[in-house]
């Protein structure tokens, strides 16, 4: 039952937001009593903490699988972006923004884990891109990895990027292209342009 509660709550949080969903909503969705939920989770924050941890682990596992396939580093980043958006339901409820605004302690803990994981992932991606001749040799790997994380978290700020003006999917695409154009070689630029064109063709 505990896992079922967590799965249902996670889906509801992603679809409707962390703030709007109540314990009553979860109980009603599952046709159980709130008492049953409280048997397994002390309060709503406990469910949110478990939900974000679970999502983090699922997403990290998926990213690890994508990296194991060993596509070229540019394509790898686009596959990761697509995978993450799919598991966050296209960020339609702006989960990370809501988490930061209404549950800052949980957000802080999650952000630390995200940084540690993404830093290792990006350093590997950049280093491999340099070795393959598609990223420039003269870039500072640690700087680029950190600025990538800063940008990816920064575009989730709705005060700077209002969703009505910057929908999540095209915003992620714009940022990823912005990031890559700053570090690719002419060979990498050709690969990037081909990938962008291919994505445009598939979207039409």
Protein Blocks (a to p, Z undefined) as FASTA:
>chain_A
ZZmmmmmmmmmmmmnojklpcfklmmmmnopafklmmmmpmblmlmmmmmmmmmmmmmmm
mmmmmmmnopafklmmmmmmmmmmmmnnoolnommlmmmmmmmmlmmmmmmmmmmmmmmm
mmmmmmmmmmnopacfkbcfklmmmmmmmmmmmmmpmklmgfklmgfklmmmmmmmmmmm
mmpcfklmmmmmmmmmmmmmmmZZ
